[in-house]
Amino acid sequence: MAAQQPNGSDQPRTAPASSPLARAFLWPAVAFGLGLLLMYNSSGTPAEGKPQAHPAVVAPVSPSAPASPMSPKAAAAAEDELVLPRSVPKRLAITEIAVDAPFVPLAIGPSGQLNAPPPDDQNLVGWFKDGVTPGERGTSIVAGHVDTKTGPAVFLQLRTLKPGSKVDILREDGTVATFKVDSVETFSKAHFPNERVYADTPSPQLRLITCGGEYDRKAKDYVDNVVVFAHLDSARRL
């Protein structure tokens, strides 16, 4: 189900050497209790000009539907489902693309948007600290730069992952949560499917997000986001 890649983008694309490297992502801001409020913008450094803000998108609150009876088989499957307690992520490892990076917590800034990871560290990933931790029930959001001012960064090769690829996250409680990739898709930032990417889920899910597609010299930003959709596959203690 991978989205169509831009022409000539068989290799991960970085910004041209003659222009500043983009360090922009699509960030969610989550408001609980009133549905899922998702705000996103392209945030760069002051040298790159003002961030390009996009309108907030609000997912309407659906009325609760009556619960349908659960079969004994479905009930047993739900009881046996692998769900981990809350625990802060410490390190991300994706052997297939040579990623081994520490985490930094990301918070909502004064503008109402999620802050980006520091732009001067090539080997660092961030997670939304007020959201789901990797392995908990729900959708955990992890983001990393595709490049920085000094060159390629931690998620340069993210778009090359395939369904079945494994993502390991070492957590503070000593467990390693292993996620299996379901799909890798590219979305235009102008038409980003907020609800699909950020919406809560009944099972432990993971989203890895970085920039992708063509680099727009005028906007000083990439035009797309690469999103990895994955689910919790197993867990082990070190």
Short mmCIF file of the C-alpha atoms (twelve columns), coordinates in Angstrom:
data_MODEL
# 
_entry.id   MODEL 
# 
loop_
_atom_site.group_PDB 
_atom_site.id 
_atom_site.type_symbol 
_atom_site.label_atom_id 
_atom_site.label_alt_id 
_atom_site.label_comp_id 
_atom_site.label_asym_id 
_atom_site.label_seq_id 
_atom_site.Cartn_x 
_atom_site.Cartn_y 
_atom_site.Cartn_z 
_atom_site.pdbx_PDB_model_num 
ATOM 1   C CA . MET A 1   0.000   0.000   0.000   1 
ATOM 2   C CA . ALA A 2   2.979   2.327   -0.224  1 
ATOM 3   C CA . ALA A 3   2.094   5.662   -1.720  1 
ATOM 4   C CA . GLN A 4   3.469   6.612   -5.106  1 
ATOM 5   C CA . GLN A 5   7.027   7.931   -4.846  1 
ATOM 6   C CA . PRO A 6   8.132   11.024  -6.793  1 
ATOM 7   C CA . ASN A 7   9.750   10.334  -10.164 1 
ATOM 8   C CA . GLY A 8   13.420  9.574   -9.891  1 
ATOM 9   C CA . SER A 9   13.292  9.064   -6.111  1 
ATOM 10  C CA . ASP A 10  14.586  5.499   -5.931  1 
ATOM 11  C CA . GLN A 11  17.278  6.724   -3.562  1 
ATOM 12  C CA . PRO A 12  16.527  8.716   -0.383  1 
ATOM 13  C CA . ARG A 13  16.603  12.391  -1.293  1 
ATOM 14  C CA . THR A 14  18.383  15.121  0.599   1 
ATOM 15  C CA . ALA A 15  18.296  18.832  -0.001  1 
ATOM 16  C CA . PRO A 16  20.662  20.244  -2.634  1 
ATOM 17  C CA . ALA A 17  24.055  21.227  -1.251  1 
ATOM 18  C CA . SER A 18  23.586  24.781  -2.484  1 
ATOM 19  C CA . SER A 19  20.560  25.413  -0.277  1 
ATOM 20  C CA . PRO A 20  19.904  25.079  3.464   1 
ATOM 21  C CA . LEU A 21  18.863  21.585  4.471   1 
ATOM 22  C CA . ALA A 22  15.295  21.264  5.568   1 
ATOM 23  C CA . ARG A 23  14.544  20.121  9.047   1 
ATOM 24  C CA . ALA A 24  10.772  20.095  8.930   1 
ATOM 25  C CA . PHE A 25  8.212   17.519  9.939   1 
ATOM 26  C CA . LEU A 26  4.510   17.133  10.363  1 
ATOM 27  C CA . TRP A 27  3.819   17.320  14.103  1 
ATOM 28  C CA . PRO A 28  0.596   16.452  15.937  1 
ATOM 29  C CA . ALA A 29  -0.834  18.297  18.906  1 
ATOM 30  C CA . VAL A 30  -3.288  16.146  20.786  1 
ATOM 31  C CA . ALA A 31  -6.242  17.354  22.847  1 
ATOM 32  C CA . PHE A 32  -7.893  14.622  24.865  1 
ATOM 33  C CA . GLY A 33  -11.571 14.632  25.864  1 
ATOM 34  C CA . LEU A 34  -12.761 16.716  22.911  1 
ATOM 35  C CA . GLY A 35  -11.779 14.315  20.155  1 
ATOM 36  C CA . LEU A 36  -8.423  14.263  18.445  1 
ATOM 37  C CA . LEU A 37  -7.131  17.754  17.656  1 
ATOM 38  C CA . LEU A 38  -4.335  17.602  15.126  1 
ATOM 39  C CA . MET A 39  -2.229  20.613  14.226  1 
ATOM 40  C CA . TYR A 40  0.736   20.477  11.939  1 
ATOM 41  C CA . ASN A 41  3.312   22.834  10.535  1 
ATOM 42  C CA . SER A 42  6.667   22.898  8.854   1 
ATOM 43  C CA . SER A 43  9.069   24.236  11.431  1 
ATOM 44  C CA . GLY A 44  12.590  25.325  10.549  1 
ATOM 45  C CA . THR A 45  15.309  27.413  12.084  1 
ATOM 46  C CA . PRO A 46  15.136  31.227  12.017  1 
ATOM 47  C CA . ALA A 47  17.602  31.194  9.106   1 
ATOM 48  C CA . GLU A 48  15.060  29.310  7.017   1 
ATOM 49  C CA . GLY A 49  12.330  31.916  7.404   1 
ATOM 50  C CA . LYS A 50  8.968   31.713  9.133   1 
ATOM 51  C CA . PRO A 51  7.292   28.320  9.652   1 
ATOM 52  C CA . GLN A 52  4.499   27.587  7.221   1 
ATOM 53  C CA . ALA A 53  1.433   27.068  9.421   1 
ATOM 54  C CA . HIS A 54  -1.497  24.980  8.260   1 
ATOM 55  C CA . PRO A 55  -5.059  25.008  9.654   1 
ATOM 56  C CA . ALA A 56  -5.913  22.720  12.532  1 
ATOM 57  C CA . VAL A 57  -7.974  19.663  11.718  1 
ATOM 58  C CA . VAL A 58  -10.490 18.470  14.277  1 
ATOM 59  C CA . ALA A 59  -11.785 14.915  14.219  1 
ATOM 60  C CA . PRO A 60  -15.455 15.030  15.269  1 
ATOM 61  C CA . VAL A 61  -16.500 13.089  18.318  1 
ATOM 62  C CA . SER A 62  -18.601 10.132  17.255  1 
ATOM 63  C CA . PRO A 63  -21.519 9.027   19.442  1 
ATOM 64  C CA . SER A 64  -20.809 5.820   21.272  1 
ATOM 65  C CA . ALA A 65  -22.232 2.806   19.505  1 
ATOM 66  C CA . PRO A 66  -23.771 -0.015  21.537  1 
ATOM 67  C CA . ALA A 67  -21.213 -2.693  22.285  1 
ATOM 68  C CA . SER A 68  -21.827 -5.843  20.297  1 
ATOM 69  C CA . PRO A 69  -21.495 -9.208  22.018  1 
ATOM 70  C CA . MET A 70  -17.968 -10.607 21.760  1 
ATOM 71  C CA . SER A 71  -17.530 -14.223 20.797  1 
ATOM 72  C CA . PRO A 72  -15.536 -16.458 23.161  1 
ATOM 73  C CA . LYS A 73  -12.776 -16.664 20.546  1 
ATOM 74  C CA . ALA A 74  -12.558 -12.859 20.186  1 
ATOM 75  C CA . ALA A 75  -12.625 -12.416 23.957  1 
ATOM 76  C CA . ALA A 76  -9.757  -14.871 24.374  1 
ATOM 77  C CA . ALA A 77  -7.760  -13.095 21.644  1 
ATOM 78  C CA . ALA A 78  -8.278  -9.723  23.338  1 
ATOM 79  C CA . GLU A 79  -7.187  -11.144 26.692  1 
ATOM 80  C CA . ASP A 80  -4.034  -12.608 25.155  1 
ATOM 81  C CA . GLU A 81  -3.153  -9.468  23.202  1 
ATOM 82  C CA . LEU A 82  0.336   -8.179  23.840  1 
ATOM 83  C CA . VAL A 83  0.145   -4.799  25.579  1 
ATOM 84  C CA . LEU A 84  2.944   -3.260  27.643  1 
ATOM 85  C CA . PRO A 85  2.646   -0.859  30.583  1 
ATOM 86  C CA . ARG A 86  3.789   2.728   30.200  1 
ATOM 87  C CA . SER A 87  7.580   3.097   30.042  1 
ATOM 88  C CA . VAL A 88  9.743   5.822   28.541  1 
ATOM 89  C CA . PRO A 89  11.649  4.818   25.356  1 
ATOM 90  C CA . LYS A 90  15.429  5.019   25.645  1 
ATOM 91  C CA . ARG A 91  16.846  3.810   22.328  1 
ATOM 92  C CA . LEU A 92  15.652  2.990   18.811  1 
ATOM 93  C CA . ALA A 93  17.296  0.284   16.695  1 
ATOM 94  C CA . ILE A 94  16.455  -0.591  13.082  1 
ATOM 95  C CA . THR A 95  19.176  -3.007  11.983  1 
ATOM 96  C CA . GLU A 96  18.021  -3.049  8.365   1 
ATOM 97  C CA . ILE A 97  18.891  0.626   7.869   1 
ATOM 98  C CA . ALA A 98  21.713  0.861   10.448  1 
ATOM 99  C CA . VAL A 99  19.776  3.016   12.911  1 
ATOM 100 C CA . ASP A 100 20.843  3.006   16.558  1 
ATOM 101 C CA . ALA A 101 19.799  6.243   18.234  1 
ATOM 102 C CA . PRO A 102 18.773  7.624   21.624  1 
ATOM 103 C CA . PHE A 103 15.424  9.297   22.257  1 
ATOM 104 C CA . VAL A 104 14.638  12.837  23.290  1 
ATOM 105 C CA . PRO A 105 11.158  13.714  24.625  1 
ATOM 106 C CA . LEU A 106 9.153   16.207  22.566  1 
ATOM 107 C CA . ALA A 107 6.571   18.545  24.041  1 
ATOM 108 C CA . ILE A 108 3.932   20.912  22.743  1 
ATOM 109 C CA . GLY A 109 5.413   24.397  22.331  1 
ATOM 110 C CA . PRO A 110 3.821   27.805  22.947  1 
ATOM 111 C CA . SER A 111 2.462   27.801  19.388  1 
ATOM 112 C CA . GLY A 112 0.401   24.681  20.124  1 
ATOM 113 C CA . GLN A 113 2.534   22.489  17.886  1 
ATOM 114 C CA . LEU A 114 4.915   19.727  18.822  1 
ATOM 115 C CA . ASN A 115 8.519   20.866  19.034  1 
ATOM 116 C CA . ALA A 116 11.032  19.241  16.677  1 
ATOM 117 C CA . PRO A 117 14.129  17.326  17.819  1 
ATOM 118 C CA . PRO A 118 17.278  19.487  18.064  1 
ATOM 119 C CA . PRO A 119 18.392  20.277  14.485  1 
ATOM 120 C CA . ASP A 120 22.116  19.966  15.220  1 
ATOM 121 C CA . ASP A 121 22.154  16.255  16.147  1 
ATOM 122 C CA . GLN A 122 22.229  13.776  13.255  1 
ATOM 123 C CA . ASN A 123 21.615  10.698  15.409  1 
ATOM 124 C CA . LEU A 124 18.632  11.501  17.584  1 
ATOM 125 C CA . VAL A 125 14.932  10.611  17.482  1 
ATOM 126 C CA . GLY A 126 12.075  12.225  19.357  1 
ATOM 127 C CA . TRP A 127 8.831   10.916  20.798  1 
ATOM 128 C CA . PHE A 128 5.695   12.769  21.922  1 
ATOM 129 C CA . LYS A 129 6.144   12.505  25.695  1 
ATOM 130 C CA . ASP A 130 2.529   13.323  26.541  1 
ATOM 131 C CA . GLY A 131 1.241   10.611  24.226  1 
ATOM 132 C CA . VAL A 132 1.450   6.833   24.220  1 
ATOM 133 C CA . THR A 133 4.822   5.240   24.969  1 
ATOM 134 C CA . PRO A 134 5.921   2.516   22.525  1 
ATOM 135 C CA . GLY A 135 4.205   -0.728  23.487  1 
ATOM 136 C CA . GLU A 136 1.221   0.804   25.262  1 
ATOM 137 C CA . ARG A 137 -2.234  0.452   23.786  1 
ATOM 138 C CA . GLY A 138 -2.684  3.243   21.261  1 
ATOM 139 C CA . THR A 139 -0.551  5.095   18.722  1 
ATOM 140 C CA . SER A 140 2.983   6.117   19.669  1 
ATOM 141 C CA . ILE A 141 4.543   8.919   17.604  1 
ATOM 142 C CA . VAL A 142 8.290   8.906   16.869  1 
ATOM 143 C CA . ALA A 143 10.016  11.386  14.549  1 
ATOM 144 C CA . GLY A 144 13.530  11.997  13.283  1 
ATOM 145 C CA . HIS A 145 15.334  14.229  10.816  1 
ATOM 146 C CA . VAL A 146 16.141  13.069  7.291   1 
ATOM 147 C CA . ASP A 147 19.082  15.492  7.209   1 
ATOM 148 C CA . THR A 148 20.628  18.429  9.054   1 
ATOM 149 C CA . LYS A 149 22.857  21.366  8.123   1 
ATOM 150 C CA . THR A 150 25.857  19.063  8.248   1 
ATOM 151 C CA . GLY A 151 24.509  16.155  6.198   1 
ATOM 152 C CA . PRO A 152 22.344  12.998  6.301   1 
ATOM 153 C CA . ALA A 153 20.546  12.238  9.553   1 
ATOM 154 C CA . VAL A 154 19.038  9.297   11.422  1 
ATOM 155 C CA . PHE A 155 15.969  8.703   9.210   1 
ATOM 156 C CA . LEU A 156 17.643  9.185   5.820   1 
ATOM 157 C CA . GLN A 157 16.864  5.585   4.832   1 
ATOM 158 C CA . LEU A 158 13.477  5.284   6.544   1 
ATOM 159 C CA . ARG A 159 11.544  5.118   3.277   1 
ATOM 160 C CA . THR A 160 13.419  1.962   2.226   1 
ATOM 161 C CA . LEU A 161 11.800  -0.169  4.951   1 
ATOM 162 C CA . LYS A 162 9.366   -2.810  3.764   1 
ATOM 163 C CA . PRO A 163 6.387   -4.639  5.288   1 
ATOM 164 C CA . GLY A 164 7.805   -7.157  7.745   1 
ATOM 165 C CA . SER A 165 10.828  -5.012  8.680   1 
ATOM 166 C CA . LYS A 166 11.525  -4.945  12.420  1 
ATOM 167 C CA . VAL A 167 11.899  -1.924  14.700  1 
ATOM 168 C CA . ASP A 168 13.278  -2.419  18.220  1 
ATOM 169 C CA . ILE A 169 12.700  0.075   21.017  1 
ATOM 170 C CA . LEU A 170 14.530  -0.295  24.315  1 
ATOM 171 C CA . ARG A 171 12.384  1.029   27.140  1 
ATOM 172 C CA . GLU A 172 13.280  2.353   30.574  1 
ATOM 173 C CA . ASP A 173 11.757  -0.710  32.273  1 
ATOM 174 C CA . GLY A 174 14.318  -2.967  30.588  1 
ATOM 175 C CA . THR A 175 12.002  -4.398  27.945  1 
ATOM 176 C CA . VAL A 176 12.654  -4.314  24.221  1 
ATOM 177 C CA . ALA A 177 9.442   -3.766  22.261  1 
ATOM 178 C CA . THR A 178 9.727   -5.124  18.729  1 
ATOM 179 C CA . PHE A 179 7.398   -3.659  16.121  1 
ATOM 180 C CA . LYS A 180 6.708   -5.139  12.692  1 
ATOM 181 C CA . VAL A 181 6.229   -2.754  9.781   1 
ATOM 182 C CA . ASP A 182 2.837   -2.951  8.081   1 
ATOM 183 C CA . SER A 183 3.401   -0.308  5.404   1 
ATOM 184 C CA . VAL A 184 5.615   2.619   4.442   1 
ATOM 185 C CA . GLU A 185 3.775   5.467   2.778   1 
ATOM 186 C CA . THR A 186 4.530   8.949   1.472   1 
ATOM 187 C CA . PHE A 187 2.001   11.751  1.911   1 
ATOM 188 C CA . SER A 188 1.939   15.317  0.658   1 
ATOM 189 C CA . LYS A 189 2.242   17.760  3.551   1 
ATOM 190 C CA . ALA A 190 -0.505  19.790  1.912   1 
ATOM 191 C CA . HIS A 191 -2.935  16.857  2.097   1 
ATOM 192 C CA . PHE A 192 -1.706  14.907  5.097   1 
ATOM 193 C CA . PRO A 193 -4.159  12.236  6.400   1 
ATOM 194 C CA . ASN A 194 -4.082  13.354  10.050  1 
ATOM 195 C CA . GLU A 195 -6.719  11.005  11.385  1 
ATOM 196 C CA . ARG A 196 -5.232  7.949   9.722   1 
ATOM 197 C CA . VAL A 197 -1.719  8.635   11.007  1 
ATOM 198 C CA . TYR A 198 -2.401  10.021  14.473  1 
ATOM 199 C CA . ALA A 199 -5.756  8.582   15.522  1 
ATOM 200 C CA . ASP A 200 -5.866  6.382   18.594  1 
ATOM 201 C CA . THR A 201 -5.891  2.620   18.051  1 
ATOM 202 C CA . PRO A 202 -7.176  -0.313  20.149  1 
ATOM 203 C CA . SER A 203 -3.825  -2.097  19.922  1 
ATOM 204 C CA . PRO A 204 -0.182  -0.976  20.377  1 
ATOM 205 C CA . GLN A 205 0.853   0.846   17.209  1 
ATOM 206 C CA . LEU A 206 3.902   2.865   16.149  1 
ATOM 207 C CA . ARG A 207 4.328   5.670   13.630  1 
ATOM 208 C CA . LEU A 208 7.797   6.702   12.471  1 
ATOM 209 C CA . ILE A 209 7.777   10.036  10.643  1 
ATOM 210 C CA . THR A 210 10.326  12.009  8.636   1 
ATOM 211 C CA . CYS A 211 10.470  14.297  5.603   1 
ATOM 212 C CA . GLY A 212 10.518  13.014  2.045   1 
ATOM 213 C CA . GLY A 213 9.847   13.728  -1.601  1 
ATOM 214 C CA . GLU A 214 11.217  16.702  -3.505  1 
ATOM 215 C CA . TYR A 215 12.971  19.588  -1.803  1 
ATOM 216 C CA . ASP A 216 11.250  22.924  -2.458  1 
ATOM 217 C CA . ARG A 217 14.003  25.562  -2.623  1 
ATOM 218 C CA . LYS A 218 11.534  28.430  -2.382  1 
ATOM 219 C CA . ALA A 219 9.728   27.089  0.681   1 
ATOM 220 C CA . LYS A 220 12.985  25.629  2.073   1 
ATOM 221 C CA . ASP A 221 11.108  22.475  2.937   1 
ATOM 222 C CA . TYR A 222 10.420  18.977  1.677   1 
ATOM 223 C CA . VAL A 223 7.008   18.614  0.077   1 
ATOM 224 C CA . ASP A 224 6.150   15.210  1.600   1 
ATOM 225 C CA . ASN A 225 6.326   13.176  4.763   1 
ATOM 226 C CA . VAL A 226 7.339   9.529   4.933   1 
ATOM 227 C CA . VAL A 227 5.318   7.566   7.490   1 
ATOM 228 C CA . VAL A 228 6.034   4.032   8.692   1 
ATOM 229 C CA . PHE A 229 3.004   2.196   10.087  1 
ATOM 230 C CA . ALA A 230 3.912   -0.640  12.475  1 
ATOM 231 C CA . HIS A 231 2.360   -2.785  15.186  1 
ATOM 232 C CA . LEU A 232 3.770   -4.392  18.351  1 
ATOM 233 C CA . ASP A 233 4.933   -7.882  17.423  1 
ATOM 234 C CA . SER A 234 6.824   -9.106  20.491  1 
ATOM 235 C CA . ALA A 235 8.574   -8.021  23.651  1 
ATOM 236 C CA . ARG A 236 11.490  -9.335  25.672  1 
ATOM 237 C CA . ARG A 237 13.455  -8.357  28.749  1 
ATOM 238 C CA . LEU A 238 17.161  -7.703  28.535  1 
# 
